[in-house]
Amino acid sequence: MKNRKLAKAIGDSALYEKRRQLTYKAKRNGGETSAIDQWSPSSKTCGECGEINAELKLSDREWLCGNCGSVNHKDGNAARNILVEGGG
């Protein structure tokens, strides 16, 4: 991964293989998988109203929605948004 020209290709292939295996095993066991856009603003999107907080910093652990006033805990909110976007 130190070679910048090869790092992206190597990293992408490892993630592809992980996804392929998860999809295969889910189908084999009667489950299903879904993928969302890697750039989806899941942490920045309010889980209540859908407002996007563009000023959210990486160090912020919770934030107050300026639209609906709900308090969003960054990781829990992101997990809920990913579940909804993934169809769960």
Secondary structure as GFF3:
##gff-version 3
##sequence-region A 1 88
A	DSSP	alpha_helix	4	28	.	.	.	ID=ss1
A	DSSP	beta_strand	62	64	.	.	.	ID=ss2
A	DSSP	beta_strand	71	73	.	.	.	ID=ss3
A	DSSP	alpha_helix	74	85	.	.	.	ID=ss4
###
